[in-house]
Amino acid sequence: MKHERVHDQPAYLLHAVPYGETSLVLELLTREHGRVAALAKGAKRPRSALRAVLLQFQPLRVGWSGRSELRTLTAAEWTGGLAPPRGDALLCAFYLNELCLKLLAREDAHPGLFDAYVEALESLSEETCVLDDTLRRFEWRLLRESGYAPDLERDAQHRPVRAEEHYAWRPSDGFVACEPGEEGVPGTLLHEIASHDYLSENSRQLAKALTRRILNHHLGGQALNTRRILRDLQRR
């Protein structure tokens, strides 16, 4: 891997963990370089300028250098202008971060996904946000960008998905028309997911269950902490 210097890159902080007594290892989502790991030297020191800058869900401009998988942060600037999510929306924002960490390979650029992440944060910052709609929109963008999304417009035999049919999702094939007596989802739901336009609360719940099943498969059994927290809060 060649030595690289990157300057003035739009980014968001996905996660940070302590490194030694004074530094942090950052996981950054960047627009042109994808997910990047960077060492922020001295970021934990009381007088470090980075302490007030390295905030989650806030737009940053960053720079780094190095040739190993762990780059060295050389600059970080807060560019402002985004109200932080609150309450359940904040937990949803952490969920977005966890999905990115678990499903995106490092240094695999997805500018469209970065833009979708920004749109999702902006939506989660609004009081009128419909959380399920925002999450489904981002989840499917992430599945498509990472190559995991099944085709919502054509079935496994490359026939157009028909509204009056029911379909079962199979990991190796995608969506297949249900056999008599087999449980599946209506073709109308696949159309709604594709257009991000849910016609009923029942559609939202069916889309949530289907999307969760697909994500769980590609997560390979990895548990999501934010999902567990949201589930515990709903039970209370």
C-alpha positions in Angstrom: 0.0 0.0 0.0 1.5 3.3 -1.1 2.1 6.2 1.2 -0.9 8.5 0.9 -1.8 12.0 2.0 -5.4 13.1 1.9 -6.6 16.6 2.6 -10.0 18.3 3.2 -12.1 15.1 3.0 -15.8 15.3 4.0 -16.3 12.8 6.8 -18.4 11.7 9.8 -17.1 9.9 12.9 -18.7 6.4 13.2 -16.8 5.2 16.3 -13.8 6.0 18.5 -11.9 3.8 21.0 -9.0 4.8 23.3 -5.5 4.1 22.2 -2.9 4.4 24.9 -3.3 7.1 27.4 -3.8 10.1 25.2 -4.9 9.0 21.7 -8.0 7.6 19.9 -8.5 5.2 17.1 -11.3 6.6 14.8 -13.6 4.9 12.4 -14.5 7.5 9.8 -17.1 7.4 7.0 -15.7 9.6 4.2 -17.2 10.5 0.9 -14.3 9.7 -1.5 -12.5 7.0 0.5 -15.2 5.0 2.3 -14.6 3.7 5.8 -11.2 4.8 7.1 -9.4 3.9 10.3 -7.2 6.7 11.6 -5.1 7.3 14.8 -5.9 10.7 16.4 -2.7 11.3 18.4 -3.2 13.3 21.6 -7.0 13.6 21.1 -7.7 12.7 24.7 -5.4 15.4 26.1 -7.4 18.2 28.0 -6.0 20.9 25.7 -6.3 19.1 22.5 -8.1 21.0 19.8 -9.5 17.7 18.6 -11.6 17.1 21.7 -14.3 19.6 20.7 -14.2 18.5 17.0 -14.4 14.8 17.0 -18.1 14.4 17.6 -20.5 11.8 16.1 -23.3 12.9 13.8 -21.5 16.2 13.0 -20.0 17.1 9.6 -16.2 17.2 9.5 -13.4 17.9 7.1 -10.5 15.7 7.8 -7.0 14.8 6.5 -4.7 11.8 7.1 -1.5 10.3 6.0 0.2 6.9 6.1 0.3 3.6 4.2 -0.9 1.1 6.7 -4.6 0.2 7.3 -4.5 2.5 10.3 -3.8 6.0 9.0 -2.6 9.0 11.0 -5.1 11.8 11.3 -3.4 15.1 10.3 -6.3 17.5 10.4 -10.0 17.7 11.5 -12.4 20.6 11.3 -16.0 20.8 12.3 -18.1 22.3 9.5 -21.3 22.7 11.6 -24.8 23.2 10.4 -26.5 19.9 11.6 -28.7 19.7 14.7 -27.9 16.4 16.6 -30.7 13.8 16.7 -32.4 13.3 20.1 -34.2 10.6 22.0 -35.2 7.5 19.9 -33.8 9.3 16.8 -30.4 9.4 18.4 -30.4 5.6 19.0 -31.4 5.2 15.3 -28.4 7.3 14.4 -26.1 5.0 16.4 -27.8 2.1 14.6 -26.8 3.6 11.2 -23.2 3.9 12.4 -23.2 0.3 13.6 -24.5 -1.0 10.3 -21.8 0.9 8.4 -19.1 -0.5 10.7 -20.4 -4.1 10.3 -21.2 -4.1 6.6 -18.8 -1.8 4.8 -15.3 -2.9 3.9 -12.5 -0.4 4.7 -11.5 2.1 2.0 -14.2 1.1 -0.4 -15.7 4.3 -1.6 -19.5 4.8 -1.9 -20.2 8.5 -2.5 -23.9 7.8 -2.9 -24.1 6.0 0.4 -22.3 8.9 2.1 -24.9 11.3 0.7 -27.6 8.9 1.9 -26.1 8.9 5.4 -26.2 12.7 5.5 -29.8 12.7 4.3 -30.7 10.1 7.0 -29.0 12.3 9.7 -30.9 15.4 8.5 -34.1 13.4 8.6 -33.5 12.1 12.1 -32.8 15.6 13.3 -36.4 16.7 12.4 -39.2 16.5 14.9 -41.6 15.2 12.2 -39.3 12.3 11.2 -40.9 8.9 10.6 -38.1 6.8 12.0 -39.1 3.5 10.3 -39.2 5.2 6.9 -35.8 6.8 7.4 -34.2 3.6 8.5 -35.6 1.5 5.7 -34.5 4.0 3.1 -30.9 3.9 4.5 -30.8 0.2 5.0 -31.7 -0.5 1.4 -29.3 2.0 0.1 -26.6 0.3 2.2 -27.6 -3.1 0.9 -27.4 -1.9 -2.7 -24.1 -0.1 -2.3 -22.5 -3.1 -0.6 -23.8 -5.5 -3.2 -26.1 -7.4 -0.8 -29.5 -6.2 -1.9 -31.8 -8.6 -3.8 -33.6 -7.3 -6.9 -36.9 -5.8 -5.9 -38.2 -5.4 -9.5 -37.5 -8.9 -10.9 -37.7 -12.3 -9.3 -35.1 -15.1 -9.4 -36.3 -16.1 -12.9 -35.8 -12.5 -14.1 -39.6 -12.0 -14.4 -41.1 -8.7 -13.3 -42.4 -8.7 -9.7 -46.2 -8.7 -9.9 -48.3 -7.0 -7.3 -50.8 -9.8 -7.1 -48.1 -12.5 -6.4 -46.5 -13.4 -3.1 -42.7 -13.9 -2.9 -40.3 -15.7 -0.6 -36.8 -14.4 -0.1 -34.0 -17.0 -0.5 -30.4 -15.9 0.3 -28.9 -17.7 -2.8 -31.6 -16.7 -5.3 -33.4 -13.6 -4.3 -37.2 -13.4 -4.5 -39.1 -16.4 -5.8 -42.8 -16.8 -6.4 -44.4 -18.7 -3.5 -45.7 -22.2 -4.0 -49.3 -22.9 -2.9 -49.4 -22.7 0.9 -45.9 -21.2 1.2 -45.6 -18.0 3.3 -44.2 -14.9 1.7 -44.6 -11.2 1.1 -46.9 -9.6 -1.5 -45.4 -8.1 -4.6 -47.0 -4.8 -3.6 -44.6 -4.7 -0.6 -41.5 -5.1 -2.9 -42.8 -2.3 -5.0 -43.3 -0.1 -1.9 -39.8 -0.8 -0.6 -38.3 0.0 -4.0 -40.2 3.3 -4.1 -39.7 4.1 -0.4 -43.5 4.8 -0.3 -45.4 2.7 2.3 -49.1 2.7 2.0 -50.0 1.4 5.4 -48.5 0.7 8.9 -48.8 -3.0 8.1 -46.6 -2.4 5.1 -44.0 -0.7 7.3 -44.0 -3.6 9.7 -43.7 -6.2 6.9 -40.9 -4.2 5.3 -39.1 -4.0 8.7 -39.3 -7.8 9.2 -38.1 -8.6 5.7 -35.3 -6.1 5.8 -34.1 -7.3 9.2 -34.0 -10.9 7.9 -31.9 -9.9 4.9 -29.6 -7.8 7.1 -29.2 -10.6 9.7 -28.2 -13.0 7.0 -25.4 -10.7 5.7 -24.3 -9.8 9.2 -23.5 -13.5 9.7 -25.1 -13.7 13.1 -23.4 -10.6 14.5 -25.6 -9.0 17.1 -26.2 -5.2 16.9 -26.0 -3.5 20.2 -28.3 -0.6 19.1 -31.0 -3.0 18.0 -30.9 -4.7 21.4 -31.2 -1.3 23.2 -34.1 -0.2 21.0 -35.9 -3.6 21.6 -35.4 -3.2 25.4 -36.8 0.3 25.4 -39.8 -0.8 23.4 -40.6 -3.5 25.9 -40.5 -1.0 28.7 
